[in-house]
Amino acid sequence: MALLSSKQQVILRNLVLTNKPKAFLITSPKGSVPVLALPSLTVLDESLQIMLWALNENDPDDLLHSYDVSQLTQMLALIKVFDQQFKPSLEQYKCAKRYHEDTVVEYRQACEQHLKRLENNLNQHVFFISDHASLADLAIFPYIRQFARVERQWYLQSPYPKLKQWLNNYLQSSLFTRTMTKYPLWVKGQPDVFFPD
């Protein structure tokens, strides 16, 4: 979504992670996705790094809120909380649901502590940081989307009306639809696939 927002076109290589090409592992020994290899030979192998690179190249919607440097600090702090605290709870929640464990409610409640913070933010403004979409919204969106799918019926009745509306707005957006376009798997020697195309 950040690449689309920034209008940065990249060569896309859609991989099967159970059969990682040697070239991929040489580029990024960590072996996880996403990875962005820049012409300068710099390799970015974290989603947030790639988002920041793209938006620093071009940010027509001002997702970095260039008019107020302190807001970028707020965005990065919020994203860090979701990466380091919400994500592990979300993984436990998904696992507990999948394997019908009796800890589902416990892990859901751990996630909810963070959802309450977002709901509070959304009671103050339209997006997480301000009345203007930001890096934080795009970075946290995948986590909220995943959370909403774990116990769909519970989520639909949950006490987070602003968050549900925020998520629905993104799910219905052309930005999300374009991001979810399916691309063929990469095969060495095939013509390059560009994203966005």
C-alpha positions as CSV (number, residue, x, y, z in Angstrom):
1,M,0.0,0.0,0.0
2,A,2.9,2.3,0.7
3,L,4.5,1.6,-2.7
4,L,1.2,2.4,-4.4
5,S,0.7,5.5,-2.4
6,S,4.2,6.7,-3.2
7,K,3.9,5.7,-6.9
8,Q,7.2,3.8,-6.6
9,Q,7.3,1.1,-9.2
10,V,9.4,-2.0,-8.4
11,I,10.1,-5.3,-10.1
12,L,8.0,-7.9,-8.3
13,R,9.2,-11.4,-7.7
14,N,6.4,-13.5,-6.2
15,L,8.0,-16.5,-4.4
16,V,7.0,-19.8,-2.9
17,L,8.5,-19.5,0.5
18,T,8.9,-23.3,0.8
19,N,11.2,-23.2,-2.2
20,K,13.3,-20.1,-1.9
21,P,15.6,-19.4,-4.8
22,K,19.3,-19.2,-4.1
23,A,19.5,-15.6,-5.5
24,F,16.8,-14.6,-3.0
25,L,18.8,-16.1,-0.1
26,I,22.0,-14.4,-1.3
27,T,20.2,-11.1,-1.4
28,S,18.6,-11.6,2.0
29,P,20.1,-14.4,4.1
30,K,17.3,-13.8,6.6
31,G,15.0,-15.5,4.1
32,S,11.8,-13.7,5.0
33,V,9.6,-11.4,3.0
34,P,9.2,-8.7,1.9
35,V,12.6,-7.8,0.7
36,L,13.5,-4.7,-1.5
37,A,16.9,-4.7,-3.2
38,L,17.7,-1.2,-4.3
39,P,20.0,-0.3,-7.3
40,S,22.5,1.0,-4.7
41,L,22.8,-2.6,-3.5
42,T,21.1,-1.6,-0.2
43,V,18.7,-4.4,0.9
44,L,15.7,-3.5,2.9
45,D,14.2,-6.6,4.6
46,E,11.6,-5.2,6.9
47,S,8.2,-3.9,5.9
48,L,8.6,-0.7,7.8
49,Q,12.0,0.0,6.2
50,I,10.4,-0.4,2.7
51,M,7.4,1.8,3.6
52,L,9.7,4.5,4.9
53,W,12.0,4.3,1.8
54,A,9.0,4.5,-0.5
55,L,7.4,7.5,1.2
56,N,10.7,9.3,1.6
57,E,11.1,9.0,-2.2
58,N,7.6,10.4,-2.9
59,D,4.8,11.1,-0.5
60,P,2.0,12.8,-2.5
61,D,-0.6,12.1,0.2
62,D,1.8,13.3,3.0
63,L,1.5,10.0,4.9
64,L,4.6,11.0,6.9
65,H,3.0,14.3,7.9
66,S,5.9,16.4,6.9
67,Y,4.3,19.5,8.3
68,D,4.9,18.2,11.9
69,V,8.0,16.1,12.6
70,S,6.7,15.1,16.0
71,Q,3.9,13.2,14.3
72,L,6.3,10.9,12.6
73,T,7.8,10.1,16.1
74,Q,4.2,9.3,17.3
75,M,3.6,7.1,14.2
76,L,6.8,5.1,14.7
77,A,6.1,4.7,18.5
78,L,2.6,3.4,17.8
79,I,3.9,1.0,15.0
80,K,6.6,-0.3,17.4
81,V,3.9,-1.1,20.0
82,F,2.0,-3.1,17.4
83,D,5.1,-4.9,16.1
84,Q,6.4,-5.8,19.5
85,Q,3.4,-6.2,21.7
86,F,0.2,-6.7,19.6
87,K,1.7,-9.0,17.0
88,P,2.8,-11.7,19.4
89,S,-0.6,-11.6,21.1
90,L,-2.3,-11.8,17.7
91,E,-0.2,-14.9,16.8
92,Q,-1.2,-16.6,20.0
93,Y,-4.8,-15.6,19.5
94,K,-4.8,-17.1,15.9
95,C,-3.1,-20.2,17.1
96,A,-5.5,-20.7,20.1
97,K,-8.5,-20.3,17.8
98,R,-7.1,-22.7,15.1
99,Y,-6.4,-25.4,17.6
100,H,-9.5,-24.9,19.7
101,E,-7.5,-24.1,22.8
102,D,-9.2,-22.7,26.0
103,T,-6.9,-19.6,25.9
104,V,-8.7,-17.9,23.0
105,V,-10.5,-15.3,25.2
106,E,-7.2,-14.6,27.2
107,Y,-5.3,-13.9,24.0
108,R,-8.1,-11.9,22.4
109,Q,-8.2,-9.7,25.6
110,A,-4.5,-9.1,25.3
111,C,-5.0,-7.9,21.8
112,E,-8.0,-5.8,22.9
113,Q,-5.8,-3.6,25.2
114,H,-4.2,-2.3,22.0
115,L,-7.5,-2.0,20.1
116,K,-8.9,0.2,22.9
117,R,-6.0,2.6,22.3
118,L,-6.8,2.7,18.6
119,E,-10.5,3.2,19.3
120,N,-9.7,6.1,21.6
121,N,-7.5,7.7,18.9
122,L,-10.3,7.3,16.4
123,N,-12.7,9.0,18.8
124,Q,-10.4,12.0,18.6
125,H,-9.7,12.1,14.9
126,V,-10.5,10.2,11.6
127,F,-7.2,8.3,11.5
128,F,-4.8,6.9,14.2
129,I,-2.6,10.0,14.4
130,S,-4.7,12.8,13.0
131,D,-7.6,13.6,10.6
132,H,-5.2,12.7,7.8
133,A,-4.1,9.1,6.9
134,S,-0.6,8.3,7.9
135,L,2.2,5.7,7.8
136,A,0.8,4.3,11.1
137,D,-2.6,3.5,9.4
138,L,-0.9,1.6,6.6
139,A,1.5,-0.2,8.9
140,I,-1.1,-1.3,11.4
141,F,-3.8,-2.1,8.9
142,P,-2.6,-5.7,8.2
143,Y,-2.7,-6.6,11.9
144,I,-6.2,-5.3,12.4
145,R,-7.3,-7.1,9.2
146,Q,-5.9,-10.4,10.6
147,F,-7.5,-9.8,14.0
148,A,-10.9,-9.2,12.5
149,R,-10.8,-12.6,10.7
150,V,-9.9,-14.7,13.8
151,E,-13.4,-14.7,15.3
152,R,-15.5,-13.0,12.7
153,Q,-18.8,-13.0,14.6
154,W,-17.2,-11.8,17.8
155,Y,-15.4,-9.0,15.9
156,L,-18.6,-7.8,14.2
157,Q,-20.3,-7.4,17.5
158,S,-17.2,-6.0,19.3
159,P,-17.3,-2.6,21.1
160,Y,-15.0,-0.9,18.6
161,P,-17.3,1.0,16.2
162,K,-14.7,3.5,15.0
163,L,-12.1,0.9,14.4
164,K,-14.5,-1.3,12.5
165,Q,-15.4,1.6,10.3
166,W,-11.8,2.5,9.8
167,L,-11.0,-1.1,8.8
168,N,-14.0,-1.3,6.5
169,N,-13.0,2.0,4.8
170,Y,-9.6,0.5,3.9
171,L,-11.0,-2.9,2.9
172,Q,-13.3,-1.1,0.5
173,S,-10.6,1.2,-0.9
174,S,-9.1,1.0,-4.4
175,L,-5.7,1.1,-2.6
176,F,-6.4,-2.2,-0.9
177,T,-8.0,-3.8,-4.0
178,R,-4.9,-2.9,-6.1
179,T,-2.6,-4.2,-3.4
180,M,-4.3,-7.5,-3.4
181,T,-3.9,-8.2,-7.1
182,K,-2.6,-11.7,-7.7
183,Y,0.7,-12.0,-9.6
184,P,2.2,-15.1,-11.2
185,L,5.0,-16.9,-9.3
186,W,8.5,-15.8,-10.3
187,V,10.4,-18.1,-12.6
188,K,14.0,-17.3,-13.5
189,G,14.3,-16.0,-17.0
190,Q,10.7,-14.9,-17.3
191,P,9.9,-11.2,-18.3
192,D,9.9,-8.8,-15.3
193,V,6.6,-8.2,-13.6
194,F,6.2,-4.6,-12.3
195,F,4.3,-3.4,-9.3
196,P,2.3,-1.3,-9.6
197,D,1.9,-2.4,-13.3
